[in-house]
Structure formats: structure tokens, C-alpha cells
Amino acid sequence: MKLGIKSLWLHRLRSTLTALGIIFGVSSVIAMLAIGEGASRTAMEQIARLGSLNIIVKTVQPPEDQQATGQQQSLQEYGLTYKDAERFRNSIPDAEVIVPIRRVAQQAWYRNRKVPIEVIGTVPWHLETSPIRLILGRFLTSADLDYKQDICVIDGGIVERLFALDDPIGQYVKIASDYYTVVGIVSSQPSTAASNQQEKQETDSSKAKAGANAGNIYIPLTTVKNRFGEMSMQISGSTGRKIEKVELQEIIVKVTNVDLVLPTRDILATLLERFHKKNDYQIIVPLELLQQAKRTQRIFSIVLGSIAAISLLVGGIGIMNIMLATVSERTREIGIRRALGARKKDIIFQFLSETLLLTFAGGALGIVLGCTIPFFVTHFGKMPTVITGTSLLLSFGISGAVGIIFGLYPAYRAANMDPIESLRHE
């Protein structure tokens, strides 16, 4: 090892340039796996927030070939209904809770401030199926639902943009032409691509007029049905006036056990297929999405790791090239050592130690650089990254393996030189 360190130190620039291949190879493996892991974990966390025991049935607009066409169309009725929620309750004994939801894009007023919001008509047990949590006050109660109370629960986004420094509890919020008393505050609901894709399509036109959505306001479902009705009208130059009737935008079914998720999904699909002639619904199973995300993560990690490992292979080829040149330069030294009694394995260990010093030093510096790159990616690119111990061990292990594999041939070639011919070498 001392001879290896001395030899590398005598050719510092060449040793540094040779180690750069390993440094960048190890750092690229760590950085790419960290970026892939961060993206995958974020996706899985968002899916997991939907609830692994939940089955989400959403209203979607039926395909154009299933809609009435022409100027005479006056009413288009589609989507989930209250009867669907009742059928689910009566047909699925394993359902722990069933949450019907109606969404309405509106604007909320408080004093002279106005923000676009989404009214969510729901039931008191909504929290059992949702990732939101109660922060202050209370949520909806059965009495609110039965008596169609003019109360609401707002999320953190509404508090920040509508109330500023005022205490929202007990204040009145105006929505449309009615006032609602704020009785509670909940956390903002995290957005996910799976859960928001369809509702985005349904409310795009309304939100485009109102601006960016500030948050959600939760109101008893009976109150929303009574105040906002189930009709919405759209006017366009090509099709004239179109009135749509949608009772519910979403029904969430939560089962008691994860093993019942897929069988319950099949029951729901059968019920909906029987009573819905139009293709106006979508069933989302977060458990399936989670399993698919995990499979995608494994493939993604393998692909990224393989691409990054190519740079380690290139670094290994560079090391072998340099070591072969070193063997040629030190042919006379090898002959003298053999003449003084050095065995073949001593020559192999001597040159292999230099290769391992290069790869291990490069691997260590590569780990430092590889841990730094994800930090800058997260800080400047706003992308989540996750460095795992597996990626560190994998990259360092590969660098060590590269050093051994690509260092053996030059060492073996040096050990098998004829001592007499080596001593004659000029």
C-alpha cells in the first residue's frame, strides 16, 4: 500500500484525472437514484393520502357519442346520484363508511375581500376517508346535516387569503347570496393527479372565470343541495344553451380490510354498470395505484441506475488503460523486483493496490459529490430527492468491483513478464 501511494503521488495529475471517471460515475449513480426515489416517494405519498382502504367513484362527463347533440338539447343528466349512494350502502356489508360528495365552484366574501373557492357538500364522517385533519373548532355534525344548517368549515388556504389576521371562528362568510357561520378549520387537502383529474375537467370553465382556487369550504350536503341545486347552465355559440344536471361528483367507499378492496371494487362496478347506461363514472382504487407506483419505481430505479453505471464502466476502462501504460513504464522496475525475489502474487498485489486506491478514493469523493448534487436539485429545482443507504452502498460497491475487475488484467500482465526481458528493457 505504501508503494502504491508513493507511485500515485509521483503522478498526481494522471492519478487525479483517472479517478475523475470513478468520482463522476459514483456521484451520478447516487444523484440519479436520489432523484428517482424522491419522485417515486412523492407520487406514492400522494396516492397513499387517498386511503388504501378507500374506493373512489367519480362522476365524469360521458363521451360525445353518448350525449344528445343539436340546438334543441336542453337538459343533459349524467353522473352519480343519491340513489347510487343508497345502493352502495345496502349492497356492500363490508363498507365501513360511505361518503357522498357534491362540489360547486363559487366565490366567498368576507367584508371587502373575495376569493374563488370550491364548495364541498359532504357528511359528518367525511374526515374518516379524507387526508384532511381538524385544526380548530369542530367539523360537521349529524344535526347540521338533518336541519340543513348554514354553517361551514374552511381549510387553511381560505384562512390565509380571506381572513388574513382575523379569527375565522364565528365569522360569517358569504357564498352566492347566503351567509354561513364558520365553525371549524381543517388542514388544506393535498392535491393529487389521480384525485383531481376529473374534477379539474368539470370545473375548468368556472375556475377560469373566477381565478385560482383559494381552497375548500365544507358545508352539509343537505344545505348544498337545498341552496345550489343540481343544475348548471353553459352557453356556447356552437351548441347554444346546455343545462347539465349532476347530483353527486364523488362517492367514497371505505372498507374494513385491505383484502376487501378489490372484491368491493368489483361489486361497485357491477352495480354501476347495471344502473348507468352511459359511461359517466370512473372508479379509482388508490391501492391499485400504489401497487402500480411501486412497480414503476423499481423499473425507474433500475433504468436510472443502469444509465449512471455506464459512466462507472467508462471510468473502469480508463483505469485499466492507465494501469497498462504504467506497467509498460515500469517494466524494468518489475524485472528488478522479480530478480530480488518478488513472487508473481507480490507483483499482482502491488499493482492491484494502486488500482484499488484510485477506485476507493474516487468512490469516497464520488459519494460526497453525489450527496451534494441532490441538495442543489432540491434547493434550486424544487424537486424532492431522497438519498438512501442502498444507493450509497451500491455505488461504492460497484466502484470497488470496477477497480478489482479492471485492475486484475494489468496486474496479471505485470506479474507474468519475463524477469530477464524486463531487466533488458530501456
QUIPE-V743516 format. One record per pair of residues at least 24 apart in sequence whose ideal C-beta (glycine too) atoms are under 6 Angstrom apart, sorted by the first residue. I is the first residue (numbers start at 1). J is the second residue. D is the distance in Angstrom with one decimal. If there is no record, write none. Layout:
# QUIPE-V743516
i/j/d
I/J/D
I/J/D
This chain:
# QUIPE-V743516
i/j/d
1/353/5.4
3/350/5.9
4/353/4.0
4/354/4.2
4/357/5.2
7/354/5.8
18/318/5.8
18/319/5.7
18/322/4.8
18/358/5.8
19/358/5.2
19/361/5.9
19/362/3.9
21/314/5.9
21/315/2.6
21/318/4.6
22/315/4.5
22/359/5.4
22/362/3.0
22/399/5.3
23/362/4.7
23/365/4.9
23/366/4.4
24/311/5.8
25/311/4.0
25/312/3.4
25/315/4.6
26/363/5.2
26/366/2.7
26/370/5.9
26/395/4.5
26/399/5.2
27/366/4.6
27/369/3.9
27/370/3.8
28/308/4.2
28/311/5.3
29/308/4.1
29/395/4.1
30/370/2.9
30/391/5.3
30/395/5.3
31/370/5.3
31/373/4.0
31/374/5.7
32/304/4.2
32/308/4.7
33/305/5.7
33/391/4.1
34/374/4.1
34/385/4.3
34/386/5.9
34/387/4.7
35/385/5.4
36/300/5.0
36/301/5.3
36/304/4.7
37/386/4.2
38/384/3.9
38/385/4.0
38/386/4.6
40/297/3.7
41/386/5.7
42/384/5.1
43/293/5.3
44/293/4.8
46/192/4.1
47/286/5.3
47/289/4.7
47/290/4.9
47/293/5.9
49/131/4.0
49/190/5.6
50/195/5.7
50/286/3.9
51/129/5.9
51/286/5.9
52/286/6.0
52/287/4.9
53/254/5.2
53/255/5.5
54/129/5.5
54/252/5.6
54/254/5.2
54/286/5.9
55/253/4.6
55/264/5.9
55/265/5.4
55/285/5.7
56/252/5.5
56/284/4.2
57/251/4.6
57/281/5.9
57/283/5.5
58/198/4.9
58/250/5.2
58/282/4.8
59/246/5.8
59/249/5.0
60/198/5.2
60/282/5.0
62/278/4.1
62/279/5.5
62/280/4.4
66/278/4.8
71/240/4.7
75/243/5.0
76/244/5.1
77/245/4.3
78/278/5.6
78/280/4.0
79/246/4.3
79/280/5.3
80/248/4.2
80/251/5.6
81/247/4.6
82/247/5.8
85/251/5.4
87/271/5.6
88/253/5.9
92/264/5.9
92/267/5.9
94/255/5.1
94/256/5.7
94/260/4.8
95/253/5.3
95/255/6.0
96/254/4.8
96/256/5.0
97/125/5.0
97/128/5.1
97/254/4.9
98/253/5.4
99/123/5.8
99/126/5.4
99/129/5.1
99/252/4.3
100/248/5.1
100/251/5.2
101/249/6.0
101/250/4.1
102/224/5.3
102/248/5.5
102/249/5.9
103/249/4.5
104/228/5.0
105/203/4.6
105/206/3.7
105/207/5.8
106/175/5.2
107/210/5.8
108/173/5.2
108/175/5.4
109/174/3.9
110/162/4.9
110/173/5.6
113/162/5.6
115/161/5.0
115/162/5.2
115/214/3.9
116/210/3.5
116/211/4.9
116/213/5.5
117/214/5.5
117/217/5.3
118/213/5.7
118/216/5.2
119/217/5.5
119/219/5.9
120/216/5.2
120/218/5.1
121/219/5.6
121/221/4.2
121/224/2.9
122/218/5.8
122/221/5.7
123/221/5.7
129/252/4.5
129/254/4.9
132/186/4.6
132/187/5.2
132/189/5.1
133/187/5.1
134/186/5.5
135/185/4.7
135/187/5.9
136/185/4.4
137/169/5.2
137/183/5.3
137/184/3.4
137/185/5.9
138/183/5.6
138/184/4.8
139/184/5.5
140/220/5.6
144/220/4.6
145/220/4.7
145/222/5.5
148/222/4.7
148/223/4.7
148/226/5.4
150/180/5.1
151/181/5.0
151/183/4.8
152/180/4.1
152/182/5.9
152/217/5.0
152/219/5.0
153/184/4.1
153/186/5.8
153/218/4.3
154/182/5.8
154/185/5.9
154/217/5.3
155/186/5.2
155/188/4.7
155/215/4.5
155/216/5.0
156/187/5.8
156/188/4.5
157/188/5.0
157/214/5.2
157/215/2.9
158/214/5.8
158/215/4.2
159/185/6.0
161/214/4.6
178/227/5.8
194/284/5.9
194/289/5.7
261/287/5.0
312/398/5.6
312/402/5.5
316/402/3.8
316/406/4.1
319/355/6.0
319/406/5.2
320/406/4.0
323/355/5.9
323/410/3.7
324/410/4.9
327/410/5.3
327/413/5.9
327/414/4.5
331/422/5.0
331/425/4.2
332/425/4.9
334/414/5.5
334/417/5.5
334/422/5.2
335/419/5.0
335/422/2.7
335/423/4.0
338/419/3.9
339/419/5.6
344/415/4.1
347/414/5.3
347/415/4.1
348/411/4.4
348/415/4.8
351/410/5.9
351/411/3.9
351/414/5.2
352/407/5.1
352/411/4.5
355/403/5.0
355/407/2.9
356/403/5.0
359/399/5.1
359/403/2.9
363/396/4.8
363/399/3.7
367/392/5.9
